[in-house]
Amino acid sequence: MGELIFDRILRILIMSTVELKSNLHQLIDDIQNTKLLESLHDLLSESKNAKAGTLWNSLTESQRNEVMVLMKNLRAPKT
């Protein structure tokens, strides 16, 4: 799991802000799971005011699992 996060973070770091926002919008538009969208909304809302490095630690185990599932789905080839 840690390798997946690291790989995703590296890809994000090399994206421009415009690319990142565009990709994020597309990913969100593709999500049909309301519960996942709510979790992402909460995560982004909390992260807006969080200090660097504290967000992941503030998540519940369930929220962390949802993030990991999302990241796994992002890496899955689109059919």
Stockholm file with secondary structure:
# STOCKHOLM 1.0

chainA/1-79         MGELIFDRILRILIMSTVELKSNLHQLIDDIQNTKLLESLHDLLSESKNAKAGTLWNSLTESQRNEVMVLMKNLRAPKT
#=GR chainA/1-79 SS CHHHHHHHHHHHHHSCHHHHHHHHHHHHHHCCCHHHHHHHHHHHHHHHHSCTTTHHHHSCHHHHHHHHHHHHHHHSCCC
#=GC SS_cons        CHHHHHHHHHHHHHSCHHHHHHHHHHHHHHCCCHHHHHHHHHHHHHHHHSCTTTHHHHSCHHHHHHHHHHHHHHHSCCC
//
